[in-house]
Amino acid sequence: MNYRNAKYIDDTRIDCELDHPVHGWIPYTMDPSDTDMTINNDELIKTMVERADVAAYVPPTEAELYSAKAAAVRAERDVKLSSEVDIIVGNPLRWAEVDQVAWATYRQSLLAVPDQIGFPHDVVWPTKP
């Protein structure tokens, strides 16, 4: 089986790309706990061991962990803005019927989440009006 770009993503799992006969190069993660044998992991591991070309696991840096967490919190904030606030603010009929100050404050509080002292690990989400 042809593979490329194999690298450990932790102590036991390996990410790589497999050359699928129909779909071409596809992403694949070998996981020891995977019971699906569509791909023969034992054969693939044997080939990788023989070639000794699997990149070692490199743990993420603190900066990478911080960046990923910050992106996740911002994404959650953006979902709240689009699914809770924009449907109210963007609809003149709804906007006329709600407490506009409360909704504007909620929106501003969501936008300010990245400015919180504990961001991104200790976020206090504002309460929706």
N, C-alpha and C positions, 0 to 999 in steps of 0.2 A: 504494500500500500504506500502510495506517495504522500508525503507530508512535507510541510515547510514551516518555518518560524516557530518551532517548538520551544516553549519556555515554561518553567515551573511558575505557578501563580501562588503557591504556598508549599508546604512540605510534601504534599501528596498529589496534587492536581496539576495537570499540564495542559496549557492552551496551545493549540496549533491550528493549522489549516490542512484539510484533507482534499486530495484531488478526486472529487466525485465524478463518476463516469458520465453523468447526465448534467449536473449543475456546475461543474468546474470546481474551483477552489472554494471550499466552505469552511467556516469556523467550527472548531470542535474542541471540547474540553474533556479530557480523560479524567475520570473520577473513580477511585477505587470502590466507592460505594454504589456505582452505577451497575444495575443488574441487566440493563438492556444490552444484548450482545449483537445488535445490528452491525456494530463495528467490533471486531475482535481486539479488545484492548490488550490482551496478553501478547498477541502477535505484534501489535503496534509498539508496545513497550520494548519487546525483544529487538525490534528493528532500531528503535531509538538508542537502546543500550549499546548495540553493536556499532552504531555510527558515532556514538558519544557526542551528539550535536544538540543536546537540549540545554538551553540557556539556564543558568542557575537562578534560583529565586532571589530577587532583590527586594527587600521590604520597602514599602513607601516611606519617604521622608516625612518628618513632622509637617513640613510646608505642604506636601502633597495631600496628607490626611486633612489638614486644615482647609485646603482649597476644595477638596471633595465635599467635606461637611458643609462648608459655606455655600457651595453650589446647590447642595441638596436642600438646605434651608431656604435659599432664595427661590428655588423651584417650587417649594411648598407655599411660600409666600405668594408667588405669582399665580398659582392655582387658586388660592383664596381670593386674590384680587379679581381674577377673571370670572370665577364661578359665583362669588358672593357680592362683590362690589360693582363690577362693570355692568352686570345685568340690571342693577338698580340705577346707578348713575347715568348709564347710557340710554335709559328709557324715560323720556320726559313725563309720561303719565305716572309711572312708579315713583319717580323722583319727586313729583309734586305731592305725593301722598305720604312720604316718610319724613322722619326727623332728619332734615338735611345736615344739621350741625353734627349730629351723632354719626351719621354715615361718613361725612367728610373727615371727622376725627378718626374714625375707624380706618378709613383708607390711608390717612397720613400715618397712623400708627403702624399699619402694615408696611408701608414704604420705609419707615424708620427702623424696622427690625434689624437690619445690618448694623445700625448705629448703637445697638444695645451693648452694654459693657461685657456681658457674657457671650456675645455672639462669636462663633456659631454653636458653641456647645451648651450654653445655658440661655435659651431663648424663652421669653415670656410672651405668649401670643395674646394680642388684644382680644377683647370680647366683642363679638358681633352684636350690633344693636338689635 
